[in-house]
């Protein structure tokens, strides 16, 4: 079995697992029911270069809206992501990419960098609306360097120039790539590899990135100013701007937030922002339960399940039990 066929099977299993809890009237169940008849036809259509992605659908529920690909398109995009992953640059310092350890490893590396007291100053920021402001042509230019397969290139190019259907109205965003897709974190991570390469080569500086979140430690104030200036030059070059409300600049001793963990000279705790989000999410669960007219027992079970998952996340990020705080 070649890589394309193997990726096709992996993508299908991923789709079935990802949408196993979908409502009974959505398209995944129709696709699963007819998969034995449609699989080969769909695969050949893709290999012939004849497949075209449908516009994303805007879904609304409980006052929230989001875009979602149909099940068939989600399958194709996962297939493309599996084949593109070894081709696109994967910066070693961008921890959100698969196989790089995720947020837990990133937090552990930051904690280790602070142990020796080598660094004095910190700059932490992120890009405001990163996905929404990505320049499509910049993505296409990068793809031309790394993706030579015409079928794969065509699928990703369709993804970049995606369209959206919202209540019968169709539009194609001039800027940005969509979220909620297997390709999104891969392209979002590789697009800024030149930033990672630059800061990784800087002596006397610690650098970490998690998608569009950036963290820089320096020994001196001069190094800090130079790093901040250079990072902002990269932002300007890509058409981005930093999020001022999520920016911290100063001495490490004053404390800083990284991926929901608050670092201080005395140790780490869960950041107040993460705690506020946790409380807000918990309140939304109660509101959703009331709208759905769930029983008290069902509501409490849903909330306890969420709290257990959040506690597990917090303990993994801190590296110890919350009972030890």
ROMIBA-461708 format. One record per residue (C-alpha): residue number from 1; residue in one letter; x, y, z. Coordinates in nm, 3 decimals. Layout:
! ROMIBA-461708
+-----+----+---------+---------+---------+
|   i | aa |       x |       y |       z |
+-----+----+---------+---------+---------+
| NUM |  a |       X |       Y |       Z |
...
+-----+----+---------+---------+---------+
END
This chain:
! ROMIBA-461708
+-----+----+---------+---------+---------+
|   i | aa |       x |       y |       z |
+-----+----+---------+---------+---------+
|   1 |  x |   0.000 |   0.000 |   0.000 |
|   2 |  x |   0.146 |   0.337 |  -0.103 |
|   3 |  x |   0.153 |   0.648 |   0.114 |
|   4 |  x |  -0.154 |   0.798 |  -0.052 |
|   5 |  x |  -0.369 |   0.489 |   0.002 |
|   6 |  x |  -0.243 |   0.444 |   0.358 |
|   7 |  x |  -0.318 |   0.809 |   0.436 |
|   8 |  x |  -0.667 |   0.761 |   0.290 |
|   9 |  x |  -0.740 |   0.478 |   0.535 |
|  10 |  x |  -0.597 |   0.674 |   0.830 |
|  11 |  x |  -0.802 |   0.980 |   0.736 |
|  12 |  x |  -1.121 |   0.775 |   0.721 |
|  13 |  x |  -1.066 |   0.625 |   1.065 |
|  14 |  x |  -0.986 |   0.972 |   1.200 |
|  15 |  x |  -1.309 |   1.114 |   1.057 |
|  16 |  x |  -1.522 |   0.836 |   1.205 |
|  17 |  x |  -1.361 |   0.886 |   1.545 |
|  18 |  x |  -1.380 |   1.266 |   1.530 |
|  19 |  x |  -1.752 |   1.280 |   1.446 |
|  20 |  x |  -1.872 |   0.974 |   1.634 |
|  21 |  x |  -2.098 |   1.190 |   1.855 |
|  22 |  x |  -2.250 |   1.390 |   1.567 |
|  23 |  x |  -2.630 |   1.440 |   1.566 |
|  24 |  x |  -2.826 |   1.176 |   1.374 |
|  25 |  x |  -2.925 |   1.407 |   1.087 |
|  26 |  x |  -2.577 |   1.519 |   0.973 |
|  27 |  x |  -2.386 |   1.405 |   0.666 |
|  28 |  x |  -2.127 |   1.184 |   0.839 |
|  29 |  x |  -2.383 |   0.907 |   0.887 |
|  30 |  x |  -2.484 |   0.914 |   0.520 |
|  31 |  x |  -2.118 |   0.892 |   0.421 |
|  32 |  x |  -2.053 |   0.604 |   0.660 |
|  33 |  x |  -2.360 |   0.414 |   0.540 |
|  34 |  x |  -2.252 |   0.440 |   0.174 |
|  35 |  x |  -1.878 |   0.422 |   0.233 |
|  36 |  x |  -1.832 |   0.080 |   0.074 |
|  37 |  x |  -1.977 |   0.211 |  -0.253 |
|  38 |  x |  -1.832 |   0.565 |  -0.244 |
|  39 |  x |  -1.481 |   0.513 |  -0.112 |
|  40 |  x |  -1.316 |   0.400 |  -0.435 |
|  41 |  x |  -1.507 |   0.652 |  -0.649 |
|  42 |  x |  -1.417 |   0.940 |  -0.419 |
|  43 |  x |  -1.052 |   0.833 |  -0.402 |
|  44 |  x |  -1.021 |   0.812 |  -0.780 |
|  45 |  x |  -1.187 |   1.149 |  -0.822 |
|  46 |  x |  -0.930 |   1.293 |  -0.582 |
|  47 |  x |  -0.633 |   1.130 |  -0.759 |
|  48 |  x |  -0.754 |   1.251 |  -1.097 |
|  49 |  x |  -0.750 |   1.609 |  -0.970 |
|  50 |  x |  -1.125 |   1.651 |  -1.019 |
|  51 |  x |  -1.230 |   1.693 |  -0.658 |
|  52 |  x |  -1.355 |   2.034 |  -0.548 |
|  53 |  x |  -1.415 |   2.143 |  -0.189 |
|  54 |  x |  -1.760 |   2.272 |  -0.105 |
|  55 |  x |  -1.802 |   2.601 |   0.086 |
|  56 |  x |  -1.777 |   2.578 |   0.463 |
|  57 |  x |  -2.110 |   2.586 |   0.642 |
|  58 |  x |  -2.173 |   2.835 |   0.922 |
|  59 |  x |  -2.351 |   2.654 |   1.207 |
|  60 |  x |  -2.523 |   2.819 |   1.501 |
|  61 |  x |  -2.623 |   2.682 |   1.838 |
|  62 |  x |  -2.692 |   2.846 |   2.170 |
|  63 |  x |  -2.584 |   3.191 |   2.057 |
|  64 |  x |  -2.254 |   3.066 |   1.917 |
|  65 |  x |  -2.156 |   3.027 |   1.551 |
|  66 |  x |  -1.871 |   2.842 |   1.383 |
|  67 |  x |  -1.767 |   2.719 |   1.041 |
|  68 |  x |  -1.748 |   2.350 |   0.961 |
|  69 |  x |  -1.647 |   2.149 |   0.657 |
|  70 |  x |  -1.883 |   1.878 |   0.538 |
|  71 |  x |  -1.775 |   1.526 |   0.632 |
|  72 |  x |  -1.646 |   1.447 |   0.282 |
|  73 |  x |  -1.431 |   1.761 |   0.267 |
|  74 |  x |  -1.300 |   1.703 |   0.621 |
|  75 |  x |  -1.185 |   1.359 |   0.505 |
|  76 |  x |  -1.004 |   1.506 |   0.202 |
|  77 |  x |  -0.836 |   1.776 |   0.411 |
|  78 |  x |  -0.717 |   1.524 |   0.671 |
|  79 |  x |  -0.572 |   1.315 |   0.388 |
|  80 |  x |  -0.392 |   1.625 |   0.259 |
|  81 |  x |  -0.262 |   1.709 |   0.606 |
|  82 |  x |  -0.116 |   1.360 |   0.651 |
|  83 |  x |   0.074 |   1.386 |   0.323 |
|  84 |  x |   0.182 |   1.748 |   0.372 |
|  85 |  x |   0.309 |   1.705 |   0.728 |
|  86 |  x |   0.653 |   1.561 |   0.636 |
|  87 |  x |   0.692 |   1.813 |   0.352 |
|  88 |  x |   0.630 |   2.145 |   0.524 |
|  89 |  x |   0.891 |   2.292 |   0.763 |
|  90 |  x |   0.829 |   2.193 |   1.125 |
|  91 |  x |   1.002 |   2.439 |   1.359 |
|  92 |  x |   1.152 |   2.261 |   1.658 |
|  93 |  x |   1.047 |   2.539 |   1.895 |
|  94 |  x |   0.680 |   2.540 |   1.792 |
|  95 |  x |   0.535 |   2.299 |   2.047 |
|  96 |  x |   0.177 |   2.286 |   1.921 |
|  97 |  x |   0.276 |   2.061 |   1.629 |
|  98 |  x |   0.217 |   1.688 |   1.666 |
|  99 |  x |   0.511 |   1.498 |   1.810 |
| 100 |  x |   0.666 |   1.802 |   1.977 |
| 101 |  x |   0.514 |   1.750 |   2.321 |
| 102 |  x |   0.243 |   2.014 |   2.329 |
| 103 |  x |   0.179 |   2.267 |   2.603 |
| 104 |  x |   0.297 |   2.040 |   2.885 |
| 105 |  x |   0.648 |   2.006 |   2.736 |
| 106 |  x |   0.661 |   2.376 |   2.653 |
| 107 |  x |   0.578 |   2.471 |   3.011 |
| 108 |  x |   0.837 |   2.221 |   3.139 |
| 109 |  x |   1.106 |   2.373 |   2.914 |
| 110 |  x |   1.022 |   2.723 |   3.034 |
| 111 |  x |   1.042 |   2.604 |   3.394 |
| 112 |  x |   1.382 |   2.443 |   3.326 |
| 113 |  x |   1.514 |   2.760 |   3.160 |
| 114 |  x |   1.437 |   2.959 |   3.474 |
| 115 |  x |   1.603 |   2.722 |   3.720 |
| 116 |  x |   1.957 |   2.852 |   3.680 |
| 117 |  x |   1.862 |   3.218 |   3.708 |
| 118 |  x |   2.047 |   3.293 |   3.384 |
| 119 |  x |   1.773 |   3.515 |   3.242 |
| 120 |  x |   1.643 |   3.840 |   3.387 |
| 121 |  x |   1.394 |   3.984 |   3.138 |
| 122 |  x |   1.086 |   3.843 |   2.963 |
| 123 |  x |   0.871 |   3.936 |   2.668 |
| 124 |  x |   0.549 |   3.744 |   2.613 |
| 125 |  x |   0.297 |   3.828 |   2.340 |
| 126 |  x |   0.078 |   3.679 |   2.071 |
| 127 |  x |  -0.060 |   3.775 |   1.731 |
| 128 |  x |  -0.403 |   3.932 |   1.724 |
| 129 |  x |  -0.631 |   3.720 |   1.505 |
| 130 |  x |  -0.345 |   3.515 |   1.360 |
| 131 |  x |  -0.549 |   3.288 |   1.133 |
| 132 |  x |  -0.769 |   3.575 |   1.012 |
| 133 |  x |  -0.475 |   3.788 |   0.899 |
| 134 |  x |  -0.259 |   3.531 |   0.721 |
| 135 |  x |  -0.188 |   3.640 |   0.366 |
| 136 |  x |  -0.305 |   3.373 |   0.126 |
| 137 |  x |  -0.034 |   3.440 |  -0.129 |
| 138 |  x |   0.232 |   3.395 |   0.138 |
| 139 |  x |   0.095 |   3.046 |   0.209 |
| 140 |  x |   0.082 |   2.962 |  -0.162 |
| 141 |  x |   0.440 |   3.078 |  -0.212 |
| 142 |  x |   0.555 |   2.853 |   0.070 |
| 143 |  x |   0.364 |   2.558 |  -0.071 |
| 144 |  x |   0.538 |   2.601 |  -0.408 |
| 145 |  x |   0.872 |   2.546 |  -0.237 |
| 146 |  x |   0.776 |   2.233 |  -0.046 |
| 147 |  x |   0.481 |   2.059 |  -0.218 |
| 148 |  x |   0.556 |   1.922 |  -0.565 |
| 149 |  x |   0.264 |   1.678 |  -0.588 |
| 150 |  x |   0.009 |   1.855 |  -0.814 |
| 151 |  x |  -0.291 |   1.678 |  -0.658 |
| 152 |  x |  -0.186 |   1.762 |  -0.303 |
| 153 |  x |  -0.099 |   2.120 |  -0.402 |
| 154 |  x |  -0.440 |   2.165 |  -0.564 |
| 155 |  x |  -0.628 |   2.045 |  -0.256 |
| 156 |  x |  -0.432 |   2.272 |  -0.022 |
| 157 |  x |  -0.472 |   2.565 |  -0.261 |
| 158 |  x |  -0.849 |   2.511 |  -0.255 |
| 159 |  x |  -0.831 |   2.508 |   0.123 |
| 160 |  x |  -0.642 |   2.838 |   0.129 |
| 161 |  x |  -0.894 |   3.005 |  -0.105 |
| 162 |  x |  -1.192 |   2.865 |   0.083 |
| 163 |  x |  -1.548 |   2.996 |   0.058 |
| 164 |  x |  -1.817 |   3.018 |   0.323 |
| 165 |  x |  -2.195 |   2.973 |   0.306 |
| 166 |  x |  -2.386 |   3.161 |   0.572 |
| 167 |  x |  -2.764 |   3.136 |   0.550 |
| 168 |  x |  -2.762 |   3.103 |   0.172 |
| 169 |  x |  -2.506 |   3.381 |   0.118 |
| 170 |  x |  -2.164 |   3.290 |  -0.020 |
| 171 |  x |  -1.839 |   3.480 |   0.024 |
| 172 |  x |  -1.464 |   3.419 |  -0.005 |
| 173 |  x |  -1.245 |   3.594 |   0.257 |
| 174 |  x |  -0.961 |   3.795 |   0.107 |
| 175 |  x |  -0.736 |   3.729 |   0.405 |
| 176 |  x |  -0.684 |   3.438 |   0.638 |
| 177 |  x |  -0.715 |   3.063 |   0.647 |
| 178 |  x |  -0.993 |   2.876 |   0.821 |
| 179 |  x |  -0.965 |   2.712 |   1.161 |
| 180 |  x |  -1.111 |   2.380 |   1.270 |
| 181 |  x |  -0.929 |   2.178 |   1.006 |
| 182 |  x |  -0.646 |   1.924 |   1.017 |
| 183 |  x |  -0.437 |   2.148 |   0.790 |
| 184 |  x |  -0.475 |   2.464 |   0.998 |
| 185 |  x |  -0.221 |   2.398 |   1.279 |
| 186 |  x |   0.027 |   2.256 |   1.029 |
| 187 |  x |   0.021 |   2.560 |   0.800 |
| 188 |  x |  -0.010 |   2.801 |   1.091 |
| 189 |  x |   0.301 |   2.655 |   1.252 |
| 190 |  x |   0.521 |   2.625 |   0.944 |
| 191 |  x |   0.440 |   2.974 |   0.814 |
| 192 |  x |   0.647 |   3.136 |   1.090 |
| 193 |  x |   0.945 |   2.902 |   1.073 |
| 194 |  x |   1.173 |   3.192 |   0.971 |
| 195 |  x |   1.095 |   3.361 |   1.305 |
| 196 |  x |   1.184 |   3.043 |   1.494 |
| 197 |  x |   1.507 |   3.002 |   1.296 |
| 198 |  x |   1.619 |   3.354 |   1.375 |
| 199 |  x |   1.560 |   3.340 |   1.751 |
| 200 |  x |   1.696 |   2.988 |   1.787 |
| 201 |  x |   2.029 |   3.114 |   1.654 |
| 202 |  x |   2.049 |   3.401 |   1.905 |
| 203 |  x |   2.296 |   3.349 |   2.189 |
| 204 |  x |   2.197 |   3.448 |   2.539 |
| 205 |  x |   1.826 |   3.423 |   2.453 |
| 206 |  x |   1.560 |   3.165 |   2.531 |
| 207 |  x |   1.276 |   3.143 |   2.281 |
| 208 |  x |   0.952 |   2.944 |   2.270 |
| 209 |  x |   0.645 |   2.954 |   2.050 |
| 210 |  x |   0.307 |   2.785 |   2.072 |
| 211 |  x |   0.124 |   2.860 |   1.744 |
| 212 |  x |   0.085 |   3.240 |   1.766 |
| 213 |  x |   0.208 |   3.279 |   2.126 |
| 214 |  x |   0.568 |   3.394 |   2.169 |
| 215 |  x |   0.798 |   3.393 |   2.471 |
| 216 |  x |   1.149 |   3.542 |   2.490 |
| 217 |  x |   1.394 |   3.547 |   2.784 |
| 218 |  x |   1.706 |   3.764 |   2.776 |
| 219 |  x |   1.993 |   3.835 |   3.010 |
| 220 |  x |   2.012 |   4.210 |   2.956 |
| 221 |  x |   1.771 |   4.492 |   2.886 |
| 222 |  x |   1.954 |   4.568 |   2.561 |
| 223 |  x |   1.898 |   4.213 |   2.437 |
| 224 |  x |   1.532 |   4.243 |   2.531 |
| 225 |  x |   1.485 |   4.565 |   2.333 |
| 226 |  x |   1.659 |   4.418 |   2.031 |
| 227 |  x |   1.450 |   4.099 |   2.046 |
| 228 |  x |   1.122 |   4.291 |   2.078 |
| 229 |  x |   1.215 |   4.516 |   1.785 |
| 230 |  x |   1.309 |   4.221 |   1.565 |
| 231 |  x |   0.995 |   4.026 |   1.652 |
| 232 |  x |   0.777 |   4.324 |   1.563 |
| 233 |  x |   0.963 |   4.359 |   1.233 |
| 234 |  x |   0.867 |   3.999 |   1.155 |
| 235 |  x |   0.506 |   4.080 |   1.245 |
| 236 |  x |   0.503 |   4.384 |   1.015 |
| 237 |  x |   0.653 |   4.180 |   0.733 |
| 238 |  x |   0.373 |   3.924 |   0.759 |
| 239 |  x |   0.096 |   4.180 |   0.804 |
| 240 |  x |   0.037 |   4.094 |   1.171 |
| 241 |  x |   0.010 |   4.293 |   1.491 |
| 242 |  x |   0.059 |   4.186 |   1.849 |
| 243 |  x |  -0.225 |   4.159 |   2.098 |
| 244 |  x |  -0.160 |   4.439 |   2.348 |
| 245 |  x |  -0.392 |   4.292 |   2.612 |
| 246 |  x |  -0.190 |   3.969 |   2.614 |
| 247 |  x |   0.155 |   4.127 |   2.613 |
| 248 |  x |   0.393 |   4.130 |   2.909 |
| 249 |  x |   0.729 |   4.305 |   2.915 |
| 250 |  x |   0.969 |   4.343 |   3.206 |
| 251 |  x |   1.158 |   4.148 |   3.466 |
| 252 |  x |   1.095 |   3.779 |   3.513 |
| 253 |  x |   1.078 |   3.839 |   3.889 |
| 254 |  x |   0.749 |   4.024 |   3.838 |
| 255 |  x |   0.589 |   3.705 |   3.704 |
| 256 |  x |   0.439 |   3.620 |   3.367 |
| 257 |  x |   0.173 |   3.401 |   3.207 |
| 258 |  x |   0.260 |   3.124 |   2.963 |
| 259 |  x |  -0.009 |   2.886 |   2.831 |
| 260 |  x |  -0.227 |   2.933 |   3.137 |
| 261 |  x |   0.052 |   2.894 |   3.394 |
| 262 |  x |   0.176 |   3.187 |   3.604 |
| 263 |  x |   0.552 |   3.177 |   3.659 |
| 264 |  x |   0.711 |   3.351 |   3.959 |
| 265 |  x |   1.051 |   3.318 |   4.129 |
| 266 |  x |   0.883 |   3.108 |   4.400 |
| 267 |  x |   0.712 |   2.861 |   4.168 |
| 268 |  x |   0.416 |   2.816 |   3.936 |
| 269 |  x |   0.039 |   2.841 |   3.974 |
| 270 |  x |  -0.255 |   2.843 |   3.737 |
| 271 |  x |  -0.285 |   3.193 |   3.588 |
| 272 |  x |  -0.583 |   3.407 |   3.683 |
| 273 |  x |  -0.687 |   3.426 |   3.317 |
| 274 |  x |  -0.709 |   3.046 |   3.300 |
| 275 |  x |  -0.907 |   3.035 |   3.625 |
| 276 |  x |  -1.152 |   3.296 |   3.491 |
| 277 |  x |  -1.199 |   3.095 |   3.172 |
| 278 |  x |  -1.256 |   2.782 |   3.381 |
| 279 |  x |  -1.529 |   2.951 |   3.588 |
| 280 |  x |  -1.693 |   3.094 |   3.277 |
| 281 |  x |  -1.696 |   2.754 |   3.107 |
| 282 |  x |  -1.845 |   2.595 |   3.419 |
| 283 |  x |  -2.123 |   2.856 |   3.424 |
| 284 |  x |  -2.196 |   2.796 |   3.054 |
| 285 |  x |  -2.239 |   2.425 |   3.122 |
| 286 |  x |  -2.514 |   2.504 |   3.374 |
| 287 |  x |  -2.680 |   2.741 |   3.127 |
| 288 |  x |  -2.669 |   2.480 |   2.851 |
| 289 |  x |  -2.814 |   2.219 |   3.084 |
| 290 |  x |  -3.106 |   2.448 |   3.170 |
| 291 |  x |  -3.179 |   2.514 |   2.802 |
| 292 |  x |  -3.166 |   2.142 |   2.729 |
| 293 |  x |  -3.387 |   2.074 |   3.033 |
| 294 |  x |  -3.149 |   1.817 |   3.178 |
| 295 |  x |  -3.214 |   1.671 |   3.520 |
| 296 |  x |  -3.011 |   1.781 |   3.819 |
| 297 |  x |  -2.819 |   1.452 |   3.819 |
| 298 |  x |  -2.734 |   1.483 |   3.448 |
| 299 |  x |  -2.623 |   1.842 |   3.496 |
| 300 |  x |  -2.399 |   1.759 |   3.790 |
| 301 |  x |  -2.247 |   1.466 |   3.602 |
| 302 |  x |  -2.164 |   1.691 |   3.305 |
| 303 |  x |  -2.007 |   1.955 |   3.530 |
| 304 |  x |  -1.809 |   1.702 |   3.735 |
| 305 |  x |  -1.676 |   1.542 |   3.417 |
| 306 |  x |  -1.557 |   1.880 |   3.292 |
| 307 |  x |  -1.400 |   1.968 |   3.629 |
| 308 |  x |  -1.216 |   1.635 |   3.634 |
| 309 |  x |  -1.071 |   1.702 |   3.287 |
| 310 |  x |  -0.971 |   2.055 |   3.386 |
| 311 |  x |  -0.806 |   1.935 |   3.707 |
| 312 |  x |  -0.609 |   1.676 |   3.511 |
| 313 |  x |  -0.493 |   1.948 |   3.270 |
| 314 |  x |  -0.392 |   2.179 |   3.554 |
| 315 |  x |  -0.196 |   1.908 |   3.735 |
| 316 |  x |  -0.013 |   1.810 |   3.417 |
| 317 |  x |   0.079 |   2.172 |   3.347 |
| 318 |  x |   0.202 |   2.235 |   3.701 |
| 319 |  x |   0.373 |   1.899 |   3.738 |
| 320 |  x |   0.209 |   1.824 |   4.073 |
| 321 |  x |  -0.129 |   1.769 |   4.233 |
| 322 |  x |  -0.353 |   2.067 |   4.302 |
| 323 |  x |  -0.385 |   1.932 |   4.657 |
| 324 |  x |  -0.021 |   2.028 |   4.710 |
| 325 |  x |  -0.093 |   2.398 |   4.655 |
+-----+----+---------+---------+---------+
END
